[in-house]
Amino acid sequence: MAEGERSRLEKRFPALAGRNVQAVIWTTTPWTLPANLALAFHPEADYAFYPVEGTSDALLLAKAVKDQAAARWSAKGNQAGPPPRLGEPLAEAKGTAFEHVRFRHPWIDRDSPGVLGDYVTLDTGTGIVHTAPGHGWDDYLTGVRYGLDIYCPVDEGGFLLPEVERFGGKRVFDANPEIVAFLKDRGSLLQAGQEAHSYPICWRCKNPIIFRATEQWFIGLDGEGRLRERTLAAIGDVQWFPAWGEERIRNMIATRPDWCISRQRLWGVPITAFYCKGCDKPVMQADLCRRLADLFEKESADAWYEREAKDLLPPGFSCPGCRGAEFEKEKDILDVWFDSGSSHAAVLGRRPDLAWPADVYLEGSDQHRGWFHSSLLIGVATRGRAPYRQVITHGFTVDAEGKKISKSLGNDVDTHKLIDTYGAEVLRLWTIMVDYREDMRFSDEMVKRVAEAYRKVRNTCRYLLSNLYDFDPARDAVAEADLEEVDGYALARHRQVVGRVLDAYGSYEFHLVYHQLVQYCAADLSSFYLDVLKDRLYCEAAGSRRRRSSQTLLHRIARDLALLLAPALPFTAEEVWPMIPAASGSVHAAVFPAKEAADEAVLSRWAQMLDVRSAVTKALEEARAEKRIASSLEARVEVKGAAAALRALREHAEADATFPGNLANLFIVSSARLREAEGPLSVTVERASGAKCERCWTYSEKVGRLDVHPGVCERCAKILETR
């Protein structure tokens, strides 16, 4: 204890009379002990004075960790010597009782007052934290709060200053064992050994780093400028994708300290300040900064390093404080995040086609504390608002197991090999397939699946284009009101997909663009609509209304599909575009299709019919597996069910009786009929009667009975006669 403290302590705790009270601290950085200026106690923790048997000593530590600490002192491998044996507590007190109590440094002639800190933990150590304001963030804040010196007796090279008694001039990590040995010799050591714990290391060389409090330049966030307050308000004016980005950066701005903008490097954008040699005061004025900015515009920032201070300052300039005329240049440079955060000022607002603020900033999720962060602070500080309207954040690419992709791990990706194998378009499609808002997994198997999806999309486009060779929209297009019923449904479904894709593009949810378009091509088009249309496209008269109705929809789908695919598959879309009738120029010079409301009544009605179609398809597959039919056109089906369940199908069948009929076309069979009956829906499959039409392959009893074209069905015979 410090001189005078013992008697005051004895008055408060009479049981300590005649005792040599010592506070027990615990540290993993003995080299910081020369900088100790305080001992931190948790205000709500319970502390006790434990007598050391056989001595007049009493050790002060937290009750919650006493047994744990005593066990460490007695553990095998403790280099401090025989452990002390502690008796029952002589006295107890809360941590608040030790605020401002002065303890004595173990070997340096100075006091270390007791201070309070909520950061003191009771999971390890002694509950009393050695505090060196020059060597740690919590310590620094505590030092500021209690008015302690921000003492840092370590130089830039990591060596203790000569003023440090006994250990001056030693490298900090080399001093560790010597300090431990010195404490042991003085009888001030209770335990020494190896401790496994987290410690910051250099990201580049992986060596441990040290903390030093040094003079720096800061931008204050609070006070007169209210930068923090104004920045928090500006965050709400920005659209954040994904939405959680707003809360993340808001919390960072709300809790961050003042911005340290200086760095100690040999070269960079200089901090344009001067120091008067007469009074050592810094000089930084707006007019000087503007003068230097004009000079840097001509000669770059290298002028700061190439010229003397007197050549950078105006002729006759003198110190505002002491009127001195000799100056030194600031050696620190600006934080590189200040450089990148200022990029909007260098790029935007200088040309008509690049207005300020930016429409969007796009970067990884780590940039909430980096580029997004510094740009926001600088934008608000200099122009009163964020330098961007929207911010998009993406995750990082990882392998199939979620590990980061790195050459050192051996899981890096050879993109040139991928492109040679699958093509660049497949790789582009992968980028929209994954949800970029999270870390994005990448594997060969995943690329293979994307390549298969690309083939489906490309084959869909080929089918569409191959059936538009004789279609002129201006001459052949059918009005919406006159479309065939299945084409009307296809239009409603198409509008629904287009709307969803446009919404996904608008909210930057590109993975939804992928899933909507791939699913649309594979399921709605290839597996249903285009399959149903084959009979009409290949067998109806070329200029018939029924065929032109189909082509009207195919043209609409092909055009919109090319436009919607263009951002993701630019070369594929550009390849498709000129083959679409009436399309001109480049697909990338065209605009997205307009968003139109889908007819929900049509979609609902067709959902019922498609459910029945699924049941029919399943029954046909079973018949094929049983060898009763080889293809669906060899079948005729009967669907039995309640009147309500069959109502939409009956209306569809009555809309057009042209052989083989709407129902047969819907099911892709030769004959279909409906039969009302109680009970659940059921499907009966039989072989179609009649013979196979040589032209459309549909089975009809008229085949072989017609005089003019005996080998075809009645529908095909009529078409052939009108040629």
VEXPAGU-123091 format. One record per residue (C-alpha): residue in one letter; x, y, z. Coordinates in steps of 0.25 Angstrom, whole numbers, padded with zeros to 4 digits, always signed. Layout:
BEGIN
AXYZ
...
This chain:
BEGIN
M+0000+0000+0000
A+0004+0015-0002
E+0009+0023+0009
G-0003+0027+0018
E-0013+0017+0012
R-0010+0006+0022
S-0015+0014+0034
R-0027+0018+0026
L-0030+0004+0022
E-0028-0001+0036
K-0038+0009+0042
R-0048+0004+0032
F-0044-0011+0034
P-0039-0013+0048
A-0035-0027+0045
L-0024-0022+0036
A-0016-0016+0047
G-0002-0019+0046
R-0004-0026+0032
N+0004-0024+0020
V-0007-0023+0010
Q-0004-0026-0005
A-0013-0026-0017
V-0012-0038-0026
I-0012-0035-0041
W-0011-0044-0053
T-0005-0041-0066
T-0001-0048-0079
T+0008-0036-0083
P+0019-0034-0072
W+0026-0024-0081
T+0014-0014-0079
L+0016-0014-0064
P+0026-0002-0064
A+0014+0006-0070
N+0005+0002-0059
L-0003+0014-0053
A-0015+0008-0047
L-0022-0005-0042
A-0036-0007-0048
F-0047-0013-0039
H-0061-0017-0043
P-0071-0008-0035
E-0081-0019-0032
A-0071-0031-0029
D-0068-0036-0015
Y-0054-0035-0011
A-0047-0040+0002
F-0034-0039+0009
Y-0028-0053+0011
P-0017-0055+0022
V-0004-0063+0017
E-0001-0073+0028
G+0012-0071+0035
T+0013-0057+0031
S+0007-0043+0033
D+0003-0042+0019
A-0011-0041+0014
L-0015-0043-0001
L-0026-0035-0007
L-0034-0042-0018
A-0048-0045-0023
K-0055-0056-0015
A-0061-0062-0027
V-0047-0066-0033
K-0040-0068-0020
D-0040-0084-0021
Q-0037-0083-0036
A-0025-0074-0033
A-0020-0083-0021
A-0021-0095-0030
R-0012-0088-0041
W-0002-0084-0030
S-0001-0099-0026
A-0001-0105-0040
K+0011-0113-0045
G+0020-0104-0053
N+0018-0091-0046
Q+0031-0084-0047
A+0029-0075-0035
G+0033-0085-0024
P+0025-0090-0012
P+0010-0085-0012
P+0005-0077+0000
R-0006-0083+0008
L-0018-0074+0010
G-0027-0074+0023
E-0041-0069+0024
P-0044-0055+0020
L-0040-0044+0030
A-0050-0034+0023
E-0059-0032+0011
A-0063-0021+0002
K-0070-0017-0011
G-0061-0012-0022
T-0066+0002-0020
A-0058+0002-0007
F-0045+0002-0014
E-0047+0014-0023
H-0036+0024-0021
V-0029+0015-0011
R-0014+0017-0014
F-0006+0004-0016
R+0009+0004-0018
H+0016-0001-0031
P+0024-0013-0028
W+0038-0007-0032
I+0036+0007-0037
D+0034+0019-0028
R+0020+0023-0031
D+0006+0020-0027
S-0005+0013-0034
P-0019+0017-0030
G-0031+0008-0030
V-0041+0010-0041
L-0054+0004-0045
G-0057-0003-0059
D-0069-0011-0063
Y-0059-0019-0073
V-0053-0026-0061
T-0057-0040-0062
L-0057-0051-0052
D-0056-0064-0061
T-0041-0064-0059
G-0029-0056-0052
T-0031-0049-0039
G-0042-0039-0041
I-0032-0028-0041
V-0027-0023-0054
H-0014-0017-0056
T-0016-0004-0063
A-0006+0003-0073
P-0013+0014-0080
G-0003+0015-0091
H-0004+0000-0095
G-0019-0004-0097
W-0032+0002-0101
D-0040-0001-0088
D-0028+0004-0080
Y-0027+0017-0089
L-0042+0020-0086
T-0040+0017-0072
G-0028+0026-0071
V-0036+0038-0078
R-0047+0036-0069
Y-0038+0037-0056
G-0029+0047-0062
L-0017+0038-0062
D-0005+0040-0071
I-0005+0033-0084
Y+0008+0027-0081
C+0015+0019-0092
P+0030+0016-0089
V+0032+0008-0102
D+0037+0013-0115
E+0033+0011-0130
G+0043-0001-0131
G+0036-0008-0119
F+0048-0005-0109
L+0046+0000-0095
L+0050+0014-0093
P+0063+0017-0086
E+0055+0023-0074
V+0049+0010-0071
E+0057+0006-0058
R+0065-0007-0060
F+0059-0011-0073
G+0061+0001-0082
G+0066-0002-0096
K+0061-0016-0096
R+0051-0021-0107
V+0038-0023-0100
F+0037-0038-0102
D+0051-0040-0098
A+0048-0033-0085
N+0037-0042-0081
P+0045-0053-0075
E+0054-0043-0068
I+0043-0036-0062
V+0037-0049-0057
A+0050-0053-0051
F+0052-0039-0044
L+0038-0040-0038
K+0041-0054-0033
D+0054-0049-0026
R+0047-0038-0019
G+0036-0047-0014
S+0025-0041-0022
L+0022-0053-0031
L+0011-0063-0028
Q+0010-0071-0041
A+0018-0071-0054
G+0016-0081-0066
Q+0010-0083-0080
E-0004-0078-0082
A-0013-0082-0094
H-0021-0070-0098
S-0025-0061-0110
Y-0015-0050-0114
P-0015-0041-0126
I-0005-0044-0137
C-0001-0037-0150
W-0009-0042-0161
R+0003-0042-0171
C+0014-0048-0163
K+0006-0055-0152
N+0015-0049-0141
P+0009-0043-0128
I+0006-0028-0128
I+0007-0018-0117
F-0002-0007-0113
R+0004+0007-0112
A-0003+0020-0109
T+0003+0031-0118
E-0001+0045-0123
Q-0011+0044-0135
W-0020+0052-0143
F-0035+0050-0141
I-0048+0054-0147
G-0058+0057-0135
L-0071+0051-0137
D-0078+0058-0126
G-0078+0072-0121
E-0081+0085-0130
G-0081+0078-0143
R-0091+0067-0139
L-0085+0057-0149
R-0089+0045-0142
E-0104+0050-0141
R-0104+0055-0155
T-0098+0042-0161
L-0108+0033-0153
A-0120+0042-0159
A-0113+0040-0173
I-0113+0025-0172
G-0128+0025-0173
D-0128+0032-0186
V-0121+0020-0192
Q-0127+0007-0198
W-0119-0005-0192
F-0118-0018-0199
P-0120-0027-0191
A-0128-0019-0181
W-0119-0024-0169
G-0108-0015-0174
E-0115-0003-0169
E-0115-0007-0155
R-0101-0012-0156
I-0095+0001-0160
R-0104+0009-0151
N-0099+0001-0139
M-0085+0003-0144
I-0086+0018-0145
A-0094+0019-0132
T-0083+0012-0124
R-0070+0016-0131
P-0060+0025-0125
D-0055+0037-0132
W-0048+0034-0145
C-0033+0033-0145
I-0029+0038-0159
S-0014+0038-0157
R-0004+0026-0160
Q+0011+0025-0159
R+0016+0021-0173
L+0027+0025-0182
W+0018+0030-0193
G+0003+0033-0196
V-0006+0044-0196
P+0000+0054-0186
I-0007+0061-0175
T-0005+0075-0179
A+0000+0081-0165
F+0012+0088-0161
Y+0019+0089-0148
C+0025+0102-0143
K+0040+0100-0139
G+0038+0111-0129
C+0026+0107-0121
D+0024+0093-0126
K+0009+0096-0129
P+0002+0089-0141
V-0002+0099-0152
M-0014+0094-0161
Q-0022+0105-0168
A-0033+0104-0179
D-0025+0114-0188
L-0013+0106-0187
C-0020+0093-0190
R-0026+0099-0202
R-0013+0105-0207
L-0007+0091-0205
A-0018+0084-0212
D-0016+0093-0224
L-0001+0089-0224
F-0005+0074-0223
E-0014+0076-0235
K-0002+0080-0243
E+0009+0071-0237
S+0002+0061-0229
A+0004+0058-0214
D+0019+0055-0217
A+0021+0070-0216
W+0019+0069-0201
Y+0031+0060-0201
E+0040+0067-0211
R+0039+0081-0206
E+0043+0087-0193
A+0033+0093-0183
K+0037+0107-0187
D+0034+0104-0202
L+0020+0099-0199
L+0016+0111-0190
P+0013+0125-0195
P+0024+0135-0195
G+0025+0142-0182
F+0016+0132-0174
S+0018+0132-0159
C+0013+0124-0148
P-0001+0129-0143
G+0004+0127-0129
C+0018+0131-0127
R+0021+0138-0140
G+0032+0128-0143
A+0036+0126-0158
E+0042+0112-0158
F+0033+0100-0159
E+0034+0085-0161
K+0024+0076-0169
E+0015+0066-0163
K+0021+0052-0165
D+0008+0044-0163
I-0001+0041-0175
L-0016+0040-0176
D-0023+0027-0173
V-0024+0019-0186
W-0039+0018-0183
F-0040+0033-0184
D-0034+0032-0198
S-0044+0021-0202
G-0055+0028-0195
S-0053+0041-0203
S-0053+0034-0216
H-0067+0039-0219
A-0062+0053-0219
A-0051+0050-0229
V-0060+0042-0238
L-0074+0048-0237
G-0080+0062-0240
R-0069+0065-0250
R-0076+0061-0263
P-0090+0062-0267
D-0092+0047-0268
L-0086+0044-0254
A-0095+0051-0244
W-0093+0052-0229
P-0097+0044-0221
A-0095+0030-0227
D-0107+0021-0230
V-0101+0009-0223
Y-0089+0005-0216
L-0086-0010-0217
E-0076-0018-0208
G-0074-0029-0198
S-0080-0030-0185
D-0067-0026-0178
Q-0068-0012-0184
H-0079-0007-0174
R-0067-0004-0166
G-0058+0000-0178
W-0062+0007-0191
F-0077+0009-0188
H-0073+0014-0174
S-0063+0024-0178
S-0070+0029-0190
L-0082+0031-0182
L-0075+0040-0172
I-0068+0048-0182
G-0080+0050-0190
V-0088+0055-0178
A-0077+0063-0173
T-0074+0070-0187
R-0088+0070-0193
G-0098+0067-0183
R-0103+0054-0188
A-0098+0040-0192
P-0090+0039-0205
Y-0099+0027-0210
R-0114+0025-0211
Q-0113+0010-0210
V-0103+0000-0204
I-0102-0015-0208
T-0094-0024-0199
H-0089-0038-0204
G-0083-0050-0196
F-0070-0057-0200
T-0068-0069-0209
V-0065-0082-0201
D-0063-0096-0205
A-0074-0107-0203
E-0070-0109-0189
G-0072-0094-0186
K-0057-0092-0185
K-0051-0079-0191
I-0044-0081-0205
S-0029-0079-0204
K-0017-0084-0211
S-0011-0088-0198
L-0022-0097-0195
G-0021-0103-0208
N-0036-0101-0212
D-0034-0089-0221
V-0042-0089-0234
D-0036-0088-0248
T-0046-0080-0255
H-0039-0081-0269
K-0041-0096-0268
L-0056-0094-0264
I-0058-0085-0276
D-0051-0095-0285
T-0060-0106-0280
Y-0073-0100-0278
G-0073-0086-0285
A-0073-0072-0278
E-0088-0071-0279
V-0089-0083-0270
L-0080-0076-0260
R-0088-0064-0261
L-0101-0072-0258
W-0095-0077-0246
T-0093-0063-0240
I-0107-0060-0241
M-0111-0074-0236
V-0105-0073-0222
D-0111-0063-0212
Y-0100-0053-0212
R-0105-0047-0198
E-0098-0059-0191
D-0085-0066-0193
M-0086-0073-0207
R-0082-0088-0208
F-0075-0092-0221
S-0072-0107-0225
D-0070-0114-0238
E-0084-0122-0236
M-0091-0108-0234
V-0085-0103-0247
K-0090-0116-0254
R-0104-0113-0249
V-0103-0099-0254
A-0098-0104-0268
E-0110-0113-0269
A-0119-0101-0265
Y-0113-0093-0276
R-0115-0104-0286
K-0130-0104-0282
V-0131-0089-0284
R-0123-0090-0297
N-0132-0101-0303
T-0144-0094-0299
C-0139-0082-0307
R-0136-0090-0319
Y-0150-0097-0319
L-0156-0083-0318
L-0148-0077-0330
S-0150-0090-0339
N-0165-0088-0339
L-0164-0073-0342
Y-0158-0075-0356
D-0170-0071-0363
F-0176-0061-0353
D-0178-0046-0356
P-0183-0039-0344
A-0189-0028-0352
R-0197-0038-0361
D-0199-0050-0353
A-0201-0046-0338
V-0214-0050-0332
A-0221-0040-0323
E-0221-0044-0308
A-0236-0045-0308
D-0236-0055-0319
L-0225-0064-0314
E-0227-0079-0312
E-0230-0083-0298
V-0217-0089-0294
D-0210-0078-0300
G-0218-0068-0291
Y-0213-0076-0279
A-0199-0076-0285
L-0200-0061-0286
A-0205-0060-0271
R-0194-0069-0266
H-0184-0061-0274
R-0188-0048-0269
Q-0187-0054-0255
V-0173-0058-0257
V-0169-0045-0264
G-0174-0038-0252
R-0167-0046-0242
V-0154-0045-0249
L-0155-0030-0251
D-0158-0029-0236
A-0145-0038-0233
Y-0137-0029-0242
G-0142-0017-0235
S-0138-0022-0221
Y-0125-0028-0226
E-0130-0042-0222
F-0123-0048-0234
H-0124-0063-0229
L-0139-0061-0230
V-0137-0056-0245
Y-0130-0069-0247
H-0140-0078-0241
Q-0152-0072-0247
L-0146-0072-0261
V-0140-0086-0260
Q-0153-0092-0254
Y-0161-0084-0265
C-0153-0090-0276
A-0152-0104-0271
A-0166-0106-0265
D-0176-0096-0270
L-0170-0096-0284
S-0163-0109-0288
S-0171-0118-0279
F-0184-0113-0282
Y-0187-0101-0292
L-0177-0104-0303
D-0181-0119-0302
V-0195-0117-0303
L-0193-0107-0315
K-0185-0117-0324
D-0198-0123-0330
R-0203-0109-0334
L-0190-0103-0338
Y-0186-0115-0347
C-0200-0120-0352
E-0209-0108-0353
A-0209-0100-0366
A-0198-0090-0366
G-0206-0078-0367
S-0218-0083-0358
R-0223-0075-0346
R-0220-0086-0336
R-0205-0087-0341
R-0203-0072-0342
S-0209-0071-0328
S-0198-0080-0323
Q-0187-0072-0330
T-0192-0059-0324
L-0189-0064-0311
L-0176-0071-0315
H-0172-0057-0320
R-0176-0050-0308
I-0169-0060-0299
A-0156-0061-0308
R-0155-0045-0308
D-0157-0044-0293
L-0148-0056-0289
A-0137-0050-0297
L-0138-0036-0290
L-0139-0042-0276
L-0127-0052-0279
A-0118-0041-0284
P-0112-0036-0271
A-0109-0050-0267
L-0106-0056-0280
P-0101-0045-0289
F-0096-0053-0301
T-0107-0063-0301
A-0117-0052-0301
E-0110-0044-0312
E-0109-0057-0320
V-0124-0059-0319
W-0129-0045-0321
P-0126-0043-0336
M-0134-0056-0339
I-0147-0051-0333
P-0156-0046-0343
A-0156-0030-0343
A-0145-0029-0333
S-0135-0019-0337
G-0121-0013-0332
S-0115-0020-0319
V-0123-0026-0308
H-0115-0018-0299
A-0120-0005-0305
A-0134-0009-0302
V-0142-0008-0289
F-0148-0018-0280
P-0163-0022-0283
A-0174-0014-0276
K-0180-0020-0264
E-0194-0024-0266
A-0204-0031-0257
A-0207-0045-0259
D-0221-0050-0260
E-0223-0057-0246
A-0236-0063-0250
V-0230-0070-0262
L-0218-0075-0254
S-0227-0081-0243
R-0236-0088-0253
W-0224-0094-0260
A-0218-0098-0247
Q-0230-0108-0246
M-0228-0113-0260
L-0213-0115-0258
D-0216-0123-0245
V-0224-0132-0254
R-0214-0133-0265
S-0204-0137-0255
A-0213-0149-0251
V-0215-0152-0265
T-0200-0152-0268
K-0197-0161-0256
A-0207-0171-0261
L-0201-0171-0275
E-0187-0173-0269
E-0193-0185-0262
A-0199-0191-0275
R-0186-0189-0282
A-0178-0196-0271
E-0189-0208-0272
K-0186-0208-0288
R-0201-0205-0291
I-0196-0193-0299
A-0183-0188-0305
S-0186-0173-0306
S-0197-0165-0300
L-0203-0163-0314
E-0207-0178-0314
A-0216-0175-0303
R-0230-0170-0300
V-0234-0166-0286
E-0246-0165-0278
V-0246-0155-0266
K-0257-0158-0255
G-0260-0148-0244
A-0270-0139-0238
A-0277-0129-0247
A-0270-0117-0239
A-0256-0124-0241
L-0258-0125-0256
R-0265-0112-0259
A-0253-0105-0264
L-0249-0116-0273
R-0263-0118-0279
E-0263-0103-0282
H-0249-0104-0289
A-0254-0116-0297
E-0266-0109-0302
A-0258-0097-0306
D-0253-0104-0319
A-0257-0118-0324
T-0247-0118-0336
F-0241-0132-0336
P-0235-0137-0327
G-0241-0127-0318
N-0236-0118-0307
L-0235-0128-0296
A-0228-0138-0305
N-0218-0127-0308
L-0216-0123-0293
F-0214-0138-0289
I-0206-0141-0302
V-0214-0153-0305
S-0223-0157-0317
S-0236-0157-0310
A-0241-0151-0296
R-0255-0151-0290
L-0260-0146-0276
R-0270-0154-0268
E-0277-0149-0256
A-0277-0159-0244
E-0277-0158-0229
G-0264-0160-0221
P-0250-0156-0224
L-0244-0153-0237
S-0240-0165-0245
V-0233-0167-0259
T-0235-0179-0268
V-0225-0181-0279
E-0228-0190-0291
R-0222-0192-0305
A-0228-0182-0315
S-0237-0188-0326
G-0235-0186-0341
A-0221-0185-0348
K-0209-0176-0347
C-0210-0163-0355
E-0197-0163-0364
R-0196-0147-0362
C-0200-0144-0348
W-0198-0158-0342
T-0212-0157-0335
Y-0221-0169-0335
S-0234-0168-0342
E-0245-0177-0348
K-0245-0169-0360
V-0231-0172-0364
G-0232-0182-0376
R-0246-0178-0379
L-0244-0165-0387
D-0244-0165-0402
V-0234-0154-0405
H-0224-0156-0393
P-0226-0169-0388
G-0214-0169-0379
V-0217-0157-0370
C-0228-0153-0360
E-0240-0144-0363
R-0233-0132-0358
C-0220-0134-0366
A-0228-0138-0379
K-0236-0124-0378
I-0223-0117-0377
L-0216-0124-0388
E-0228-0121-0397
T-0227-0106-0395
R-0213-0105-0399
